[in-house]
Amino acid sequence: MIRPVLALLAVALAAPAPARAPVSPTPLSPAQRFGDLYRQVQMRRLFPDSKTFADATPRRPDAAVMAAYRRCACTTDPALRRFIAANFTLPAAPIVRPQPRAPLAQHIDRLWPQLTRETRTVPPGSSALTLPRPYVVPGGRFREMYYWDSYFTMLGLPLAGRQDLVEGMVADFGSLVDRYGRIPNGTRTYYLSRSQPPVFYLMSGLSRDATTLATRNRQLRAEHAFWMTGERTLKPGEQHARVVRLADGALLNRYWDDRDDPRDESWREDAELAATTPARDAKQLYRDLRAAAESGWDFSSRWFADGRTLATIRTTRLVPVDLNSLMLGLEQAIAANCRTLRDAPCATAFAARAAARTAAIRQHLWNGRFFADYDLDTGAANDRLTAATVFPLFARVATADQARATARAFEPLVGQGGVRATLVPSGQQWDEPNGWAPHQWVAIQGLRHYGETALAARIKAAWLAGVTAEYRASGKLLEKYDVAERRPGGGGEYPNQDGFGWTNGVTRALLAEPR
């Protein structure tokens, strides 16, 4: 298999690169701008949520703020609080206006205006990034547009007659690629060092505006180039940023982050973890924490060396099955777009990339029973069953036999309220017993692709029953659910949030399907 894969990669790498739009300089994050002031605010727990100060806006230029801080006798918490109040505007508390109880689908449709934002301009010094069109936020503490959340959110918008928001959000994400050469985790300066699961091709496929296809495809190619940065110089067995080349020459991807310091939005949590694990290199620990944030699974036993403890996180040593399935989808989408646009060299090159990745996923991300993450240190797919195992079915990369075996292995993940992220009760939010909207959608669609309709129907019914039960009890749609017992989910670095973008989108789309 090695020679055909290498031949396909040779075709792919020989293709001309797309014309790149000018990329804006990456602005500094609040932690980078405010140094010791930022560290003091976070480590002294001035705010219960570490994200609060990351989202604060200085009332005057940074230099003036820091000069005043150096003069400030801010040795006590009250003094530091007074300084922050005088020099920063804190983000407003989220508001979800109460509504008369309505059928669930109608309630979701009424939520979209409450979750819609617009940031064509932002105040000087804000960590928020501007966007040209209105967009939908998840809700709660998540005041900005997020990458992979948004695709699942967008699934429900056309059903409420809001195709305009779909087109606007596609344009917004494209504008981020044009400015920064990537789509960040979220639209804040402190998210620019990482991306999230590459679902822009799926969003782009929701657009009904054929006149924007060339623009969207150029942006998809630029995003692909971001994920593949460094591929041309990699030797077998080497890795660079988000790209890995295995011993047989296969090119695959991993999650990464361009920074190796504490995350701005979780600065104290990361710094305290590093302090309790002195045997670990702090920079590598921070990189692995950040890489897990890029995965969207922040955090999960999936990434832990011991399968239980956050301190053993090693995200960058794993080649994730979900990421590579989505990268395959991106390559196939670019090839199809190029054929429509009559760009034969591009179509040939990306078809070759997709064929090479298909072979690599089937060979290296298959453990003999189900699809799993490839461990760079052991040189094989691991034996950890997670909800990510169905992504190759979603991307239609599995063989019929692999899909059938994966579906059987997947069944224990299905609880009363839908699909669990894992079967490990670690206390992290992407673990037992929590279920999340994106996994329900990916599992249902992936299983349907291979004729596993009974299991797909079981997941759909369980998810809708759980979401409906909580809505009847509290009037809310939540970020995550305990799918073992059909109640609100828990765990992680912050309380369960309501709103909630991707739950709304997936639930609305499933409710609209024929019974």
C-alpha positions as a Python dict, from the first residue, in 0.01 Angstrom:
ca = {
    (1, 'M'): (0, 0, 0),
    (2, 'I'): (295, 233, 60),
    (3, 'R'): (384, 299, -304),
    (4, 'P'): (31, 388, -425),
    (5, 'V'): (-15, 625, -129),
    (6, 'L'): (316, 796, -197),
    (7, 'A'): (230, 825, -566),
    (8, 'L'): (-100, 992, -480),
    (9, 'L'): (75, 1233, -245),
    (10, 'A'): (326, 1321, -515),
    (11, 'V'): (38, 1423, -744),
    (12, 'A'): (-119, 1625, -466),
    (13, 'L'): (196, 1810, -365),
    (14, 'A'): (277, 1896, -725),
    (15, 'A'): (-42, 2102, -760),
    (16, 'P'): (-7, 2482, -764),
    (17, 'A'): (-96, 2649, -436),
    (18, 'P'): (-397, 2882, -432),
    (19, 'A'): (-345, 3256, -440),
    (20, 'R'): (-331, 3367, -78),
    (21, 'A'): (-515, 3676, 40),
    (22, 'P'): (-316, 3922, 252),
    (23, 'V'): (-306, 3804, 612),
    (24, 'S'): (-338, 4057, 894),
    (25, 'P'): (-81, 4056, 1173),
    (26, 'T'): (-201, 3849, 1467),
    (27, 'P'): (-296, 4089, 1747),
    (28, 'L'): (-168, 4023, 2098),
    (29, 'S'): (-400, 3861, 2349),
    (30, 'P'): (-489, 4027, 2683),
    (31, 'A'): (-242, 3808, 2873),
    (32, 'Q'): (34, 3910, 2633),
    (33, 'R'): (-61, 4278, 2653),
    (34, 'F'): (-104, 4312, 3029),
    (35, 'G'): (160, 4073, 3164),
    (36, 'D'): (185, 4080, 3543),
    (37, 'L'): (-143, 4269, 3579),
    (38, 'Y'): (-322, 3988, 3396),
    (39, 'R'): (-145, 3724, 3603),
    (40, 'Q'): (-237, 3895, 3931),
    (41, 'V'): (-604, 3931, 3840),
    (42, 'Q'): (-629, 3565, 3744),
    (43, 'M'): (-422, 3409, 4021),
    (44, 'R'): (-595, 3615, 4289),
    (45, 'R'): (-936, 3495, 4165),
    (46, 'L'): (-1088, 3839, 4131),
    (47, 'F'): (-1360, 3687, 3913),
    (48, 'P'): (-1518, 3342, 3949),
    (49, 'D'): (-1487, 3285, 3574),
    (50, 'S'): (-1137, 3329, 3428),
    (51, 'K'): (-1293, 3432, 3097),
    (52, 'T'): (-1439, 3751, 3248),
    (53, 'F'): (-1116, 3949, 3250),
    (54, 'A'): (-1010, 3806, 2913),
    (55, 'D'): (-1323, 3971, 2770),
    (56, 'A'): (-1283, 4303, 2955),
    (57, 'T'): (-1211, 4620, 2754),
    (58, 'P'): (-952, 4875, 2875),
    (59, 'R'): (-1086, 5228, 2916),
    (60, 'R'): (-760, 5382, 2787),
    (61, 'P'): (-453, 5273, 2588),
    (62, 'D'): (-253, 4978, 2718),
    (63, 'A'): (54, 5188, 2794),
    (64, 'A'): (-150, 5421, 3015),
    (65, 'V'): (-312, 5128, 3194),
    (66, 'M'): (24, 4964, 3265),
    (67, 'A'): (184, 5290, 3376),
    (68, 'A'): (-98, 5338, 3624),
    (69, 'Y'): (-63, 4978, 3740),
    (70, 'R'): (307, 5028, 3812),
    (71, 'R'): (213, 5325, 4031),
    (72, 'C'): (-69, 5138, 4201),
    (73, 'A'): (-26, 4990, 4545),
    (74, 'C'): (-247, 4701, 4439),
    (75, 'T'): (-115, 4458, 4698),
    (76, 'T'): (-461, 4379, 4835),
    (77, 'D'): (-756, 4237, 4648),
    (78, 'P'): (-980, 4538, 4722),
    (79, 'A'): (-715, 4772, 4580),
    (80, 'L'): (-676, 4561, 4270),
    (81, 'R'): (-1054, 4546, 4226),
    (82, 'R'): (-1073, 4925, 4243),
    (83, 'F'): (-796, 4951, 3984),
    (84, 'I'): (-975, 4713, 3747),
    (85, 'A'): (-1306, 4896, 3791),
    (86, 'A'): (-1138, 5228, 3711),
    (87, 'N'): (-945, 5103, 3408),
    (88, 'F'): (-1160, 4831, 3246),
    (89, 'T'): (-1516, 4775, 3136),
    (90, 'L'): (-1624, 4425, 3227),
    (91, 'P'): (-1850, 4219, 2999),
    (92, 'A'): (-2220, 4238, 3074),
    (93, 'A'): (-2390, 3936, 3225),
    (94, 'P'): (-2564, 3718, 2964),
    (95, 'I'): (-2937, 3771, 2928),
    (96, 'V'): (-3185, 3513, 2807),
    (97, 'R'): (-3528, 3669, 2820),
    (98, 'P'): (-3804, 3450, 2963),
    (99, 'Q'): (-4061, 3340, 2709),
    (100, 'P'): (-4405, 3189, 2736),
    (101, 'R'): (-4370, 2812, 2722),
    (102, 'A'): (-4418, 2695, 2364),
    (103, 'P'): (-4364, 2371, 2171),
    (104, 'L'): (-3991, 2295, 2157),
    (105, 'A'): (-3939, 2374, 1788),
    (106, 'Q'): (-4121, 2705, 1822),
    (107, 'H'): (-3918, 2789, 2132),
    (108, 'I'): (-3592, 2725, 1946),
    (109, 'D'): (-3702, 2949, 1659),
    (110, 'R'): (-3773, 3227, 1908),
    (111, 'L'): (-3425, 3195, 2057),
    (112, 'W'): (-3232, 3282, 1741),
    (113, 'P'): (-3286, 3661, 1769),
    (114, 'Q'): (-3170, 3651, 2132),
    (115, 'L'): (-2849, 3474, 2032),
    (116, 'T'): (-2775, 3694, 1729),
    (117, 'R'): (-2494, 3948, 1756),
    (118, 'E'): (-2318, 4198, 1532),
    (119, 'T'): (-1961, 4331, 1571),
    (120, 'R'): (-1875, 4532, 1262),
    (121, 'T'): (-1674, 4750, 1499),
    (122, 'V'): (-1541, 4690, 1850),
    (123, 'P'): (-1413, 4933, 2115),
    (124, 'P'): (-1039, 5011, 2108),
    (125, 'G'): (-848, 4751, 2306),
    (126, 'S'): (-1125, 4492, 2298),
    (127, 'S'): (-1023, 4129, 2259),
    (128, 'A'): (-1321, 4077, 2026),
    (129, 'L'): (-1263, 4039, 1651),
    (130, 'T'): (-1475, 4232, 1404),
    (131, 'L'): (-1704, 4048, 1162),
    (132, 'P'): (-1884, 4187, 858),
    (133, 'R'): (-2223, 4018, 909),
    (134, 'P'): (-2456, 3921, 1196),
    (135, 'Y'): (-2393, 3582, 1356),
    (136, 'V'): (-2523, 3349, 1628),
    (137, 'V'): (-2339, 3287, 1956),
    (138, 'P'): (-2373, 2972, 2168),
    (139, 'G'): (-2506, 3159, 2474),
    (140, 'G'): (-2414, 3199, 2840),
    (141, 'R'): (-2047, 3285, 2893),
    (142, 'F'): (-1980, 3231, 2523),
    (143, 'R'): (-2035, 3586, 2393),
    (144, 'E'): (-1859, 3543, 2059),
    (145, 'M'): (-1887, 3324, 1750),
    (146, 'Y'): (-1723, 2981, 1784),
    (147, 'Y'): (-1594, 2767, 1503),
    (148, 'W'): (-1723, 2411, 1516),
    (149, 'D'): (-2022, 2508, 1734),
    (150, 'S'): (-2149, 2723, 1451),
    (151, 'Y'): (-2194, 2448, 1193),
    (152, 'F'): (-2425, 2255, 1423),
    (153, 'T'): (-2604, 2576, 1518),
    (154, 'M'): (-2656, 2660, 1150),
    (155, 'L'): (-2841, 2333, 1088),
    (156, 'G'): (-3146, 2481, 1255),
    (157, 'L'): (-3146, 2830, 1106),
    (158, 'P'): (-3308, 2760, 765),
    (159, 'L'): (-3597, 2589, 941),
    (160, 'A'): (-3674, 2921, 1111),
    (161, 'G'): (-3651, 3107, 781),
    (162, 'R'): (-3305, 3241, 865),
    (163, 'Q'): (-3102, 3143, 561),
    (164, 'D'): (-2975, 3501, 575),
    (165, 'L'): (-2788, 3416, 896),
    (166, 'V'): (-2641, 3105, 734),
    (167, 'E'): (-2506, 3310, 443),
    (168, 'G'): (-2381, 3578, 681),
    (169, 'M'): (-2197, 3333, 904),
    (170, 'V'): (-2032, 3164, 605),
    (171, 'A'): (-1913, 3510, 497),
    (172, 'D'): (-1794, 3585, 851),
    (173, 'F'): (-1585, 3269, 872),
    (174, 'G'): (-1446, 3334, 525),
    (175, 'S'): (-1344, 3682, 633),
    (176, 'L'): (-1143, 3531, 920),
    (177, 'V'): (-955, 3307, 676),
    (178, 'D'): (-884, 3608, 456),
    (179, 'R'): (-751, 3815, 745),
    (180, 'Y'): (-569, 3559, 957),
    (181, 'G'): (-509, 3260, 729),
    (182, 'R'): (-717, 3040, 957),
    (183, 'I'): (-1047, 3019, 1140),
    (184, 'P'): (-976, 3065, 1510),
    (185, 'N'): (-1137, 2867, 1791),
    (186, 'G'): (-1357, 3173, 1854),
    (187, 'T'): (-1368, 3538, 1760),
    (188, 'R'): (-1134, 3670, 2029),
    (189, 'T'): (-768, 3762, 1995),
    (190, 'Y'): (-676, 3499, 2252),
    (191, 'Y'): (-820, 3224, 2029),
    (192, 'L'): (-612, 3310, 1721),
    (193, 'S'): (-328, 3070, 1802),
    (194, 'R'): (-552, 2770, 1743),
    (195, 'S'): (-842, 2660, 1529),
    (196, 'Q'): (-1107, 2393, 1588),
    (197, 'P'): (-1235, 2087, 1398),
    (198, 'P'): (-1235, 2199, 1032),
    (199, 'V'): (-1605, 2212, 947),
    (200, 'F'): (-1600, 2520, 724),
    (201, 'Y'): (-1654, 2296, 422),
    (202, 'L'): (-1975, 2170, 584),
    (203, 'M'): (-2091, 2525, 653),
    (204, 'S'): (-2003, 2627, 299),
    (205, 'G'): (-2221, 2342, 176),
    (206, 'L'): (-2519, 2501, 352),
    (207, 'S'): (-2488, 2815, 139),
    (208, 'R'): (-2743, 2858, -139),
    (209, 'D'): (-2552, 3140, -306),
    (210, 'A'): (-2381, 2987, -611),
    (211, 'T'): (-2216, 3321, -693),
    (212, 'T'): (-1987, 3288, -391),
    (213, 'L'): (-1854, 2941, -476),
    (214, 'A'): (-1519, 3060, -612),
    (215, 'T'): (-1461, 3277, -305),
    (216, 'R'): (-1560, 3000, -67),
    (217, 'N'): (-1338, 2749, -242),
    (218, 'R'): (-1040, 2984, -230),
    (219, 'Q'): (-1099, 3017, 144),
    (220, 'L'): (-1132, 2640, 188),
    (221, 'R'): (-800, 2593, 12),
    (222, 'A'): (-641, 2853, 237),
    (223, 'E'): (-776, 2674, 545),
    (224, 'H'): (-639, 2345, 413),
    (225, 'A'): (-299, 2509, 363),
    (226, 'F'): (-308, 2624, 727),
    (227, 'W'): (-368, 2272, 855),
    (228, 'M'): (-97, 2131, 625),
    (229, 'T'): (173, 2389, 700),
    (230, 'G'): (513, 2219, 700),
    (231, 'E'): (407, 1909, 504),
    (232, 'R'): (658, 1950, 220),
    (233, 'T'): (969, 1921, 436),
    (234, 'L'): (856, 1642, 669),
    (235, 'K'): (1047, 1315, 660),
    (236, 'P'): (888, 981, 758),
    (237, 'G'): (833, 969, 1134),
    (238, 'E'): (843, 1348, 1175),
    (239, 'Q'): (581, 1600, 1288),
    (240, 'H'): (547, 1974, 1247),
    (241, 'A'): (268, 2175, 1410),
    (242, 'R'): (-58, 2014, 1287),
    (243, 'V'): (97, 1773, 1033),
    (244, 'V'): (246, 1429, 1089),
    (245, 'R'): (416, 1201, 840),
    (246, 'L'): (403, 837, 943),
    (247, 'A'): (678, 585, 877),
    (248, 'D'): (518, 473, 549),
    (249, 'G'): (498, 833, 424),
    (250, 'A'): (127, 883, 495),
    (251, 'L'): (35, 1243, 579),
    (252, 'L'): (-220, 1293, 857),
    (253, 'N'): (-305, 1567, 1104),
    (254, 'R'): (-310, 1630, 1477),
    (255, 'Y'): (-439, 1906, 1702),
    (256, 'W'): (-194, 2178, 1804),
    (257, 'D'): (-170, 2536, 1926),
    (258, 'D'): (90, 2791, 1821),
    (259, 'R'): (136, 2905, 2182),
    (260, 'D'): (272, 2720, 2484),
    (261, 'D'): (162, 2940, 2775),
    (262, 'P'): (-157, 2933, 2988),
    (263, 'R'): (-479, 2996, 2796),
    (264, 'D'): (-607, 3351, 2851),
    (265, 'E'): (-960, 3230, 2922),
    (266, 'S'): (-838, 2967, 3174),
    (267, 'W'): (-511, 3123, 3287),
    (268, 'R'): (-534, 3036, 3656),
    (269, 'E'): (-656, 2681, 3594),
    (270, 'D'): (-363, 2608, 3361),
    (271, 'A'): (-103, 2774, 3582),
    (272, 'E'): (-221, 2588, 3891),
    (273, 'L'): (-216, 2256, 3707),
    (274, 'A'): (143, 2320, 3598),
    (275, 'A'): (239, 2406, 3955),
    (276, 'T'): (103, 2073, 4080),
    (277, 'T'): (293, 1875, 3815),
    (278, 'P'): (653, 1995, 3847),
    (279, 'A'): (787, 1682, 3678),
    (280, 'R'): (625, 1784, 3351),
    (281, 'D'): (767, 2049, 3121),
    (282, 'A'): (525, 2337, 3169),
    (283, 'K'): (540, 2454, 2809),
    (284, 'Q'): (455, 2107, 2679),
    (285, 'L'): (170, 2079, 2930),
    (286, 'Y'): (28, 2412, 2815),
    (287, 'R'): (64, 2308, 2451),
    (288, 'D'): (-127, 1986, 2515),
    (289, 'L'): (-400, 2170, 2705),
    (290, 'R'): (-432, 2419, 2420),
    (291, 'A'): (-432, 2142, 2159),
    (292, 'A'): (-721, 1976, 2341),
    (293, 'A'): (-903, 2308, 2327),
    (294, 'E'): (-846, 2310, 1951),
    (295, 'S'): (-1006, 1965, 1936),
    (296, 'G'): (-1323, 2097, 2101),
    (297, 'W'): (-1293, 1813, 2355),
    (298, 'D'): (-1162, 2024, 2642),
    (299, 'F'): (-1122, 1808, 2836),
    (300, 'S'): (-1152, 1431, 2803),
    (301, 'S'): (-986, 1109, 2918),
    (302, 'R'): (-937, 1056, 2545),
    (303, 'W'): (-622, 1271, 2571),
    (304, 'F'): (-484, 1144, 2904),
    (305, 'A'): (-190, 906, 2927),
    (306, 'D'): (-342, 734, 3231),
    (307, 'G'): (-697, 763, 3099),
    (308, 'R'): (-809, 951, 3412),
    (309, 'T'): (-600, 1253, 3505),
    (310, 'L'): (-574, 1592, 3334),
    (311, 'A'): (-211, 1628, 3444),
    (312, 'T'): (-119, 1341, 3209),
    (313, 'I'): (-266, 1508, 2899),
    (314, 'R'): (-74, 1435, 2577),
    (315, 'T'): (-300, 1558, 2298),
    (316, 'T'): (-16, 1635, 2058),
    (317, 'R'): (102, 1273, 2061),
    (318, 'L'): (-224, 1149, 1912),
    (319, 'V'): (-347, 1153, 1552),
    (320, 'P'): (-723, 1200, 1599),
    (321, 'V'): (-974, 1003, 1398),
    (322, 'D'): (-1233, 1285, 1393),
    (323, 'L'): (-988, 1549, 1272),
    (324, 'N'): (-862, 1331, 987),
    (325, 'S'): (-1213, 1234, 882),
    (326, 'L'): (-1302, 1604, 858),
    (327, 'M'): (-979, 1679, 671),
    (328, 'L'): (-1081, 1413, 421),
    (329, 'G'): (-1419, 1581, 385),
    (330, 'L'): (-1244, 1914, 328),
    (331, 'E'): (-1023, 1765, 55),
    (332, 'Q'): (-1319, 1601, -116),
    (333, 'A'): (-1518, 1924, -102),
    (334, 'I'): (-1233, 2123, -258),
    (335, 'A'): (-1194, 1864, -534),
    (336, 'A'): (-1568, 1878, -610),
    (337, 'N'): (-1571, 2259, -609),
    (338, 'C'): (-1269, 2268, -839),
    (339, 'R'): (-1446, 2037, -1084),
    (340, 'T'): (-1748, 2270, -1081),
    (341, 'L'): (-1518, 2568, -1134),
    (342, 'R'): (-1338, 2384, -1418),
    (343, 'D'): (-1002, 2392, -1242),
    (344, 'A'): (-871, 2051, -1349),
    (345, 'P'): (-525, 2066, -1180),
    (346, 'C'): (-684, 2153, -848),
    (347, 'A'): (-949, 1883, -882),
    (348, 'T'): (-688, 1620, -964),
    (349, 'A'): (-458, 1722, -681),
    (350, 'F'): (-725, 1725, -411),
    (351, 'A'): (-880, 1402, -533),
    (352, 'A'): (-534, 1247, -495),
    (353, 'R'): (-501, 1392, -146),
    (354, 'A'): (-840, 1249, -51),
    (355, 'A'): (-753, 907, -188),
    (356, 'A'): (-424, 901, 2),
    (357, 'R'): (-593, 1009, 326),
    (358, 'T'): (-868, 750, 279),
    (359, 'A'): (-606, 474, 258),
    (360, 'A'): (-422, 611, 561),
    (361, 'I'): (-736, 633, 777),
    (362, 'R'): (-846, 281, 689),
    (363, 'Q'): (-502, 144, 766),
    (364, 'H'): (-368, 350, 1057),
    (365, 'L'): (-679, 467, 1245),
    (366, 'W'): (-838, 122, 1260),
    (367, 'N'): (-756, -97, 1561),
    (368, 'G'): (-919, -412, 1428),
    (369, 'R'): (-1251, -352, 1608),
    (370, 'F'): (-1332, 17, 1558),
    (371, 'F'): (-1178, 346, 1449),
    (372, 'A'): (-960, 515, 1709),
    (373, 'D'): (-685, 770, 1754),
    (374, 'Y'): (-334, 674, 1638),
    (375, 'D'): (-67, 695, 1907),
    (376, 'L'): (257, 841, 1774),
    (377, 'D'): (457, 678, 2054),
    (378, 'T'): (326, 324, 2012),
    (379, 'G'): (284, 343, 1635),
    (380, 'A'): (-70, 203, 1636),
    (381, 'A'): (-434, 297, 1686),
    (382, 'N'): (-525, 280, 2055),
    (383, 'D'): (-811, 82, 2211),
    (384, 'R'): (-1008, 373, 2361),
    (385, 'L'): (-1371, 382, 2253),
    (386, 'T'): (-1501, 737, 2214),
    (387, 'A'): (-1778, 910, 2022),
    (388, 'A'): (-1513, 1010, 1768),
    (389, 'T'): (-1517, 655, 1634),
    (390, 'V'): (-1816, 731, 1408),
    (391, 'F'): (-1654, 1023, 1224),
    (392, 'P'): (-1519, 793, 949),
    (393, 'L'): (-1879, 682, 893),
    (394, 'F'): (-1990, 1045, 881),
    (395, 'A'): (-1717, 1113, 622),
    (396, 'R'): (-1802, 788, 435),
    (397, 'V'): (-1442, 671, 457),
    (398, 'A'): (-1508, 337, 631),
    (399, 'T'): (-1534, 15, 436),
    (400, 'A'): (-1863, -172, 474),
    (401, 'D'): (-1701, -421, 712),
    (402, 'Q'): (-1536, -146, 917),
    (403, 'A'): (-1865, 43, 944),
    (404, 'R'): (-2053, -265, 1057),
    (405, 'A'): (-1793, -348, 1322),
    (406, 'T'): (-1773, 13, 1439),
    (407, 'A'): (-2151, 34, 1478),
    (408, 'R'): (-2150, -275, 1702),
    (409, 'A'): (-1861, -143, 1910),
    (410, 'F'): (-2034, 196, 1936),
    (411, 'E'): (-2355, 68, 2096),
    (412, 'P'): (-2235, 85, 2461),
    (413, 'L'): (-2193, 462, 2420),
    (414, 'V'): (-2568, 506, 2367),
    (415, 'G'): (-2757, 591, 2685),
    (416, 'Q'): (-3110, 694, 2775),
    (417, 'G'): (-3050, 1045, 2649),
    (418, 'G'): (-2819, 987, 2353),
    (419, 'V'): (-2450, 929, 2280),
    (420, 'R'): (-2192, 963, 2557),
    (421, 'A'): (-1852, 1112, 2471),
    (422, 'T'): (-1671, 820, 2640),
    (423, 'L'): (-1736, 547, 2896),
    (424, 'V'): (-1482, 690, 3145),
    (425, 'P'): (-1623, 887, 3445),
    (426, 'S'): (-1323, 1117, 3490),
    (427, 'G'): (-1512, 1426, 3604),
    (428, 'Q'): (-1417, 1605, 3280),
    (429, 'Q'): (-1702, 1741, 3072),
    (430, 'W'): (-1617, 1540, 2757),
    (431, 'D'): (-1649, 1211, 2940),
    (432, 'E'): (-1911, 981, 3087),
    (433, 'P'): (-2198, 1059, 3143),
    (434, 'N'): (-2211, 1370, 2923),
    (435, 'G'): (-2354, 1383, 2574),
    (436, 'W'): (-2317, 1671, 2330),
    (437, 'A'): (-2523, 1780, 2031),
    (438, 'P'): (-2249, 1743, 1765),
    (439, 'H'): (-2192, 1379, 1851),
    (440, 'Q'): (-2561, 1300, 1813),
    (441, 'W'): (-2569, 1454, 1465),
    (442, 'V'): (-2246, 1293, 1346),
    (443, 'A'): (-2347, 952, 1481),
    (444, 'I'): (-2696, 960, 1335),
    (445, 'Q'): (-2581, 1073, 992),
    (446, 'G'): (-2281, 842, 986),
    (447, 'L'): (-2480, 535, 1082),
    (448, 'R'): (-2744, 616, 822),
    (449, 'H'): (-2476, 635, 552),
    (450, 'Y'): (-2404, 265, 610),
    (451, 'G'): (-2759, 140, 659),
    (452, 'E'): (-2738, 122, 1039),
    (453, 'T'): (-3079, 287, 1062),
    (454, 'A'): (-3207, 114, 1375),
    (455, 'L'): (-2916, 239, 1588),
    (456, 'A'): (-2943, 586, 1431),
    (457, 'A'): (-3316, 595, 1515),
    (458, 'R'): (-3245, 486, 1871),
    (459, 'I'): (-2994, 770, 1918),
    (460, 'K'): (-3231, 1027, 1769),
    (461, 'A'): (-3521, 919, 1989),
    (462, 'A'): (-3303, 915, 2302),
    (463, 'W'): (-3157, 1261, 2237),
    (464, 'L'): (-3492, 1423, 2163),
    (465, 'A'): (-3646, 1260, 2470),
    (466, 'G'): (-3369, 1389, 2693),
    (467, 'V'): (-3371, 1743, 2555),
    (468, 'T'): (-3751, 1756, 2569),
    (469, 'A'): (-3762, 1631, 2928),
    (470, 'E'): (-3520, 1901, 3043),
    (471, 'Y'): (-3707, 2168, 2846),
    (472, 'R'): (-4032, 2068, 3017),
    (473, 'A'): (-3862, 2075, 3356),
    (474, 'S'): (-3668, 2402, 3328),
    (475, 'G'): (-3767, 2573, 3003),
    (476, 'K'): (-3401, 2559, 2891),
    (477, 'L'): (-3181, 2403, 2626),
    (478, 'L'): (-2838, 2325, 2765),
    (479, 'E'): (-2482, 2301, 2640),
    (480, 'K'): (-2448, 1937, 2751),
    (481, 'Y'): (-2662, 1665, 2907),
    (482, 'D'): (-2612, 1368, 3134),
    (483, 'V'): (-2733, 1111, 2881),
    (484, 'A'): (-2711, 824, 3127),
    (485, 'E'): (-2993, 964, 3340),
    (486, 'R'): (-3153, 1237, 3124),
    (487, 'R'): (-3058, 1535, 3336),
    (488, 'P'): (-2825, 1839, 3303),
    (489, 'G'): (-2461, 1756, 3240),
    (490, 'G'): (-2171, 1859, 3462),
    (491, 'G'): (-1796, 1849, 3508),
    (492, 'G'): (-1526, 2064, 3353),
    (493, 'E'): (-1398, 2414, 3419),
    (494, 'Y'): (-1728, 2606, 3426),
    (495, 'P'): (-2100, 2546, 3500),
    (496, 'N'): (-2335, 2407, 3237),
    (497, 'Q'): (-2448, 2690, 3008),
    (498, 'D'): (-2792, 2750, 2865),
    (499, 'G'): (-2887, 2908, 2538),
    (500, 'F'): (-2762, 2701, 2359),
    (501, 'G'): (-2651, 2727, 1999),
    (502, 'W'): (-2557, 2378, 1887),
    (503, 'T'): (-2819, 2206, 2099),
    (504, 'N'): (-3079, 2430, 1939),
    (505, 'G'): (-2953, 2364, 1586),
    (506, 'V'): (-2922, 1986, 1607),
    (507, 'T'): (-3247, 1943, 1798),
    (508, 'R'): (-3438, 2165, 1557),
    (509, 'A'): (-3301, 1974, 1257),
    (510, 'L'): (-3391, 1637, 1407),
    (511, 'L'): (-3740, 1755, 1504),
    (512, 'A'): (-3802, 1860, 1144),
    (513, 'E'): (-3725, 1516, 1001),
    (514, 'P'): (-4018, 1300, 888),
    (515, 'R'): (-4134, 1071, 1165),
}
